[in-house]
Every structure is written in structure tokens, then in C-alpha cells.
């Protein structure tokens, strides 16, 4: 292997971007010659600190490469690879969050030499959906910080001494925000020393303090959503909810993980679950649905997994690639309430589970461990002699 061209959302605010950053840094730290082609799907760029400086130095770096890692949604792959010559090994790196792929994704996956997905569950989904090229489970990786070295985060509205559940997500049905509110309110109605911090956005949010109306509308919409649900639930007392909107840099995200006592997200499906992963890396107990990629790094004795029932996908019409023929998990909210109360009442056990989660992440999911796995796969890759353009023609003829 001569070198690697890595194409991905390196500087954006997204799960794809955060995963790509860690993969690239893992290769770079192992001495692999890497050149980066940075693509953007939005204008939002978090403060990445020293990692951002290293990544910037790799952009358009003059490297002779014979391998490409294309880390984006598969519907973009053929377009981005048409200019590449034949004989270069192409890995498509992606992730999905339901029980099946859209046919266009399956077709795109079959144009490259190998597929990398982060979880065993995803590998099963891709194979079941008709992906015929080799599928490799390539876990996401991290450089988990020492929590004690992370600066504390001041959160307005969070009293000193409060027990903080916290969550990080994009507000839509897959993330199940209403289910989270229902479980939290029911679990802690009448409890005054607990807070739920929601770091969320409804679209691509702007930096905190921005004068743009978009930032204000995200904060206002979160307030409105919580208030509307309270009216529907009709409890005598609601535990406190604090919202955080806008972009946070890496340091602030780490500080949020440090300040929180337990991470909770009752999503219906995750291909991996980066916020869960970061929380586990900071030794935080995680309460989450027992379905999806997060189960790869959250053993049952190192988390609080919530029972579920599979249901059809709905209300994801903002994305062309979701439909009702797919399935995702509906978490059992009664069980979620039990698990959240258990975390709150038995904090020694919760801390022990968080510590086990960190040990698991440190053993199997560091940049060095996953980076060596990436290098081995890239060296073993057998490139097709044809260009992606000619493969596209053959795939279309078979369709």
C-alpha cells in the first residue's frame, strides 16, 4: 500500500464527521501517508482544537495513494469517485440505522471493493439488504480524555448538587425525544434534585450567542416542545429540563460529559451511537435501548439497556432513504423508567458500570487498536481493475 486518500466530512458538525476525524487521525498517528479531501454538507464547523490543526495539515497533501476511503452516505459515492483512475482500491465507509437499506444504497455499495460499517448489527443489515462485496466491521474509535483533566462546564439552570441526566441528539423521530421526556417525567415527578439536560437541535444550529434568528428559533422550539408535552402528560410536578442549543466545540462536549452523571437516549435505532460512545469513554453510565450498534461497545454489565419491540419506521419523510418497510425499536418506557430510577438511587452501581464501560472502550476502541485494524484491511484489499464509472455501467445493466 502506497498511501490513502480519505474523502469525508472532516470539518462539519455531524456524526459522520466525528467518526471520519478519528479514523484519519488513527491512520496518521500510525505513520500511514494520508491525504484528505474534505467535503461539506453544511456550513457549521465546531472548534476541534489541536486535532483540527492536524487534520487541516492533511488536506490536499501531496501523497501518492493507491487506496481510497470514501466516508459518506452511499448515494454520493459514484459522483465523488468518477474522476479516480482504475486500479485503486476503494473502501466505502458508512452507517445505517434501521433493519434494511434503500435499494439505491445497496446498488452504490456494490460498486466499491469493500464496505466498512461500525457495528456487527450493521454488517448483518447490509448483507441482508443485498450488499455482495466484502463487508468489514470497522468500529469507530476515540481518544477518550481523562475526565479529571476536562474543564468543568457551567450550565445555567442546573443547581449545584443536582443529579444530571443528559442527552445529545438531533430532534426527530428516530431519536425519540418525546419517549425520553415521557420516561423522565414519569420516573422523577416530585423529585427536586434531578435535571435532564438536552443538547439538541432541530436543524443545523448556529453557535451559541448568535444574533441570527435561527439560533433563537431552535431554543424557542425546544421550549415549546417541552411545554406542549407537559400539557399532554398532566402531572402535578415536572422535574427540571434544561436545553442547550447551538454548536459546542469538542472541549465543551467533553465538559458536558464530565458534568453529567448519566447519559440517557431512548432512540429507536443507532448504527453506532457516537454520544453514547463518548459517554462510555468518560466512564458515564449509559441508559439506552438494547437495539443497534451501541450494543457493540455497551456490554449488558456496563450499561443500563432498555427492552424494546420492533415496529415499522415512520415520520422520517425529511430523508428519502427511510420508509415503512424498514423496522426500528420501540423502547419499553416502563423498563426505561426502572433503569433511570436504578441509576439515580444506586449511584455506586452506576459508577461501577460506567467504569466498566470505559475499560471496554479503552481496550477495544482506541485510535491505535482500530487504526491497526484499518491498516490491515487496506493492505489486504484487492482492488478491481475497473474504474467506478465502468462498474456503475455493469451494475446498472444487472439492475
Residue pairs with C-beta under 8 A, 6 or more apart in sequence:
1 32
1 66
1 67
1 375
1 378
1 379
1 381
2 33
2 64
2 65
2 66
2 67
3 32
3 33
3 34
3 35
3 63
3 64
3 65
3 66
3 67
4 27
4 32
4 33
4 34
4 35
4 63
4 65
4 67
4 68
4 69
4 378
5 34
5 35
5 36
5 37
5 63
5 65
5 67
5 68
5 69
6 20
6 23
6 24
6 27
6 34
6 35
6 36
6 37
6 58
6 68
6 69
6 71
7 36
7 37
7 39
7 68
7 69
7 70
7 71
7 72
7 80
8 16
8 17
8 20
8 23
8 24
8 36
8 37
8 38
8 39
8 69
8 70
8 71
8 72
8 93
9 16
9 17
9 20
9 38
9 39
9 40
9 41
9 71
9 72
10 17
10 20
10 21
10 24
10 36
10 38
10 39
10 55
10 59
11 17
11 38
11 40
11 45
11 48
11 52
11 55
12 40
12 41
12 42
12 44
12 45
13 42
13 44
13 45
13 46
13 204
13 247
14 41
14 42
15 95
15 272
15 274
16 71
16 72
16 73
16 95
18 274
19 71
19 95
19 118
19 140
19 272
19 274
20 71
20 93
21 48
21 51
21 55
22 140
22 141
22 142
22 143
22 367
22 370
23 69
23 71
23 93
23 138
23 140
23 141
23 370
23 371
23 374
24 34
24 36
24 55
24 58
25 51
25 54
25 55
25 143
25 367
26 141
26 367
26 368
26 370
26 371
26 374
27 34
27 371
27 374
27 375
28 34
28 54
28 58
29 367
29 368
29 371
30 368
30 371
30 372
30 375
32 375
32 378
33 63
33 64
33 65
34 58
34 61
34 63
35 58
35 59
35 60
35 61
35 62
35 63
35 65
36 55
36 58
36 59
36 60
36 61
37 59
37 60
38 59
39 72
39 80
42 204
43 204
44 204
44 205
44 206
44 247
46 247
46 248
46 249
46 250
47 249
47 250
47 251
48 55
48 249
48 250
49 249
49 250
49 251
51 250
65 88
66 87
66 88
66 89
66 383
67 88
67 89
67 90
67 91
67 378
67 381
68 81
68 84
68 88
68 89
68 90
68 91
69 91
69 93
69 116
69 378
70 77
70 80
70 81
70 90
70 91
70 92
70 93
70 112
71 93
71 94
72 80
72 93
72 94
73 94
73 105
73 321
74 92
74 94
74 104
74 105
74 108
74 109
75 104
75 105
75 108
75 321
77 92
77 108
77 111
77 112
77 388
78 108
78 111
78 388
78 389
78 392
81 90
81 111
81 112
81 388
82 387
82 388
82 389
84 90
84 387
84 388
85 387
86 384
86 385
86 386
86 387
86 390
87 383
87 385
88 383
89 113
89 114
89 378
89 381
89 382
89 383
90 112
90 113
90 114
90 383
90 384
90 388
91 112
91 113
91 114
91 115
91 116
91 377
91 378
91 381
92 108
92 109
92 111
92 112
92 114
92 115
92 116
93 115
93 116
93 117
93 138
94 105
94 109
94 115
94 116
94 117
95 117
95 118
95 119
95 122
95 271
95 272
95 293
96 105
96 117
96 122
96 125
96 126
96 271
97 174
97 269
97 270
97 271
97 292
97 328
98 125
98 269
98 313
98 322
98 326
98 327
98 328
99 125
99 128
99 310
99 326
99 327
99 328
100 125
100 128
100 129
100 325
100 326
100 327
101 109
101 125
101 126
101 129
101 130
101 131
101 321
102 320
102 321
102 322
102 323
103 130
104 321
105 129
105 321
106 129
106 130
106 131
107 395
107 399
109 115
109 126
109 131
109 133
110 130
110 131
110 132
110 133
110 395
111 388
111 391
111 392
111 395
112 133
112 388
113 133
113 134
113 381
113 382
113 383
113 384
114 133
114 134
114 135
114 136
114 377
114 381
115 126
115 131
115 133
115 134
115 135
115 136
116 136
116 137
116 138
116 377
117 123
117 126
117 135
117 136
117 137
117 138
117 271
118 137
118 138
118 139
118 140
118 271
118 272
118 293
118 296
119 137
119 139
119 271
119 272
119 292
119 293
119 294
119 295
119 296
120 137
120 293
120 296
121 271
121 292
121 293
121 295
121 296
122 137
122 271
122 272
122 293
123 135
123 136
123 137
126 135
127 135
136 377
138 370
138 373
138 374
138 377
139 272
139 296
139 297
139 364
139 365
139 370
139 373
140 272
140 274
140 277
140 365
140 370
141 365
141 366
141 367
141 369
141 370
141 371
142 277
142 278
142 281
142 361
142 365
142 366
142 367
143 366
143 367
144 278
144 281
144 282
144 358
144 361
144 362
144 366
145 254
145 281
145 282
147 257
147 258
147 282
147 283
150 251
150 254
150 255
150 257
150 258
150 282
151 251
151 255
152 255
152 258
152 259
153 252
153 255
153 256
153 258
153 259
155 164
155 197
155 242
155 244
155 256
155 259
156 242
157 195
157 240
157 242
158 164
158 195
158 197
158 240
158 242
158 259
159 193
159 195
161 193
162 193
162 194
162 195
162 240
163 193
163 194
163 195
163 261
163 262
163 344
163 347
164 194
164 195
164 196
164 197
164 259
164 260
164 261
164 262
165 184
165 194
165 195
165 196
165 197
165 260
165 261
165 262
165 263
165 264
165 287
165 340
165 343
166 196
166 197
166 198
166 199
166 256
166 257
166 259
166 260
166 262
166 263
166 264
167 180
167 196
167 197
167 198
167 199
167 200
167 263
167 264
167 265
167 275
168 199
168 200
168 253
168 256
168 263
168 265
168 275
169 175
169 177
169 198
169 199
169 200
169 265
169 267
169 275
170 200
170 201
170 202
171 177
171 200
171 201
171 202
171 222
171 225
172 315
172 316
172 318
173 268
173 314
173 315
173 316
174 267
174 268
174 269
174 316
174 328
175 265
175 267
175 268
176 266
176 267
176 268
176 331
177 198
177 200
177 225
178 229
179 266
179 331
179 333
179 336
180 196
180 264
180 265
180 266
181 196
181 226
181 229
181 241
182 229
182 233
182 333
183 266
183 333
183 336
183 337
183 340
184 196
184 239
184 241
184 264
184 340
185 230
185 233
185 235
185 238
185 239
186 233
186 235
186 333
186 337
187 336
187 337
187 340
187 341
187 344
188 194
188 239
188 340
188 341
188 344
189 235
189 236
189 237
189 238
189 239
190 236
190 237
191 239
191 344
192 239
194 239
194 240
194 344
195 239
195 240
195 241
195 242
196 239
196 240
196 241
196 242
196 264
197 241
197 242
197 243
197 244
197 256
197 259
197 260
198 222
198 241
198 242
198 243
198 244
199 244
199 245
199 248
199 253
199 256
200 222
200 243
200 244
200 245
201 218
201 245
201 246
202 218
202 221
202 222
203 214
203 218
205 214
205 215
205 218
205 245
205 246
205 247
206 212
206 214
206 215
206 246
206 247
207 215
207 246
207 247
208 215
208 244
208 245
208 246
208 247
208 248
209 215
209 246
210 246
215 245
215 246
218 245
218 246
219 243
219 245
222 243
222 245
223 243
226 241
226 243
230 238
244 256
248 256
253 278
254 278
254 282
257 263
257 278
257 279
257 282
257 284
258 282
260 279
260 284
261 284
261 285
261 343
261 347
261 350
262 284
262 285
262 286
262 287
262 340
262 343
262 344
262 350
263 275
263 276
263 279
263 284
263 285
263 286
263 287
263 288
264 286
264 287
264 288
264 340
265 273
265 275
265 276
265 287
265 288
265 289
266 287
266 288
266 289
266 306
266 331
266 333
266 336
267 273
267 288
267 289
267 292
268 289
268 291
268 311
268 313
268 328
268 329
268 330
268 331
269 291
269 292
269 328
269 329
270 276
270 292
270 293
270 294
271 292
271 293
272 293
272 294
272 296
273 288
273 292
273 293
273 294
276 286
276 288
276 294
276 297
276 298
277 294
277 297
277 361
277 365
279 286
279 357
280 286
280 297
280 298
280 302
280 303
280 354
280 357
280 358
280 360
280 361
281 357
281 358
281 361
281 362
281 365
282 358
283 351
283 354
283 355
283 357
283 358
284 354
284 357
285 303
285 304
285 343
285 350
285 351
285 353
285 354
285 357
286 294
286 298
286 303
286 304
286 354
286 357
287 303
287 304
287 306
287 336
287 339
287 340
287 343
288 294
288 298
288 303
288 304
288 305
288 306
289 305
289 306
289 308
289 329
289 331
290 300
290 305
290 306
290 307
290 308
290 329
291 308
291 310
291 328
291 329
292 329
295 305
297 357
297 360
297 361
297 364
297 365
298 305
298 357
298 360
299 356
299 357
299 360
301 353
301 356
302 353
302 354
302 356
302 357
302 359
302 360
303 353
303 357
304 339
304 340
304 342
304 343
304 350
304 353
305 339
306 331
306 332
306 335
306 336
306 339
307 331
307 332
307 335
308 329
308 330
308 331
308 332
309 329
309 330
309 332
310 327
310 328
310 329
310 330
311 327
311 328
311 329
311 330
312 324
312 325
312 326
312 327
313 322
313 323
313 324
313 325
313 326
313 327
313 328
314 324
316 322
342 349
342 350
343 350
363 369
384 391
386 394
